[in-house]
């Protein structure tokens, strides 16, 4: 019979310290934090801290063992390691002034996609809508930030594009229900497919250099939320029969519809929120997309959709930013 030893069963085996987790995953702290943010893994405070800490009360950061095992099988870890190799080779090539090799390395720069992680964290469209408030607030904040070494220009451009697309959907669907202006910014509330969304948009002003915020962490959140918002925007545009990426609708005298992605001028028209968007010819015959509603939520969703329909009759009368547009 095996002798039962102290701290080898029960609560002590359910948690792992961050130091041990780093050794298990063979990752530096920076990449570990980034991975946890992308996968939605957070530290936990044990109920019996002394038992978990093997008799001491020293302050440590704990994670569930099952969460760390879950992270160990994530393919994106290999991409992090490939990027470290890329940086070493790039540093060597720059030191030797091998410009051709530097150019080739940049062309083969390792990249990763967050599509599978987004689908894993939000298996249904309804679950993504329920978590959309934080994504909107952060993307609207990054859309007005100046790009720096940490906040990449591509991330700022993506946030600006995605928030403009979401604003256009709110206008076209007449989903806005409430607006409140404060010194922090403008608060918006909208009903989208039975879900109540609330987000804040900062006032337009110059943003100086901010030192109180860890932008490396916030940029990782923004990177994930921008990938999530691109999926959500696509489904929302589908639901009301709009082209995605959005296209400007032209008058009957000028029967052309140009893509807003191919032409920079057309893209600026989409950003302006002043032009109506073109609808697909088959939009009227297309069924509503399945948003994955559980049985217990159907009555609540139905009431939300009825309330949303009532609000749509009121909103076009309001003279504000999201007012109904004409051609």
Secondary structure, DSSP 8 states (H G I E B T S, - for coil): -----TTSSGGGGTEEEHHHHHHHHT--HHHHHHHHHHHT------SSHHHHTTT------EEEHHHHHHHHT-THHHHHHHHHHHHHHHHHHHHTT-HHHHHHHHHT------HHHHHHH-SSHHHHHHTHHHHHHHHHHHTTS---SSS-HHHHHHHHHHHHHHHHHHHHHT-EEEEEE-SS-EEEEEEETTEEEEEEE--S-------SS-HHHHHHHHHHHHHHHHHHHHHHHHHTTB-SS-BB---TTS----BTTT-HHHHHHHHHT-S-B-B-TTTTTS--------GGGHHHHHHHHHHHHHHHHHHTTS-STT-----
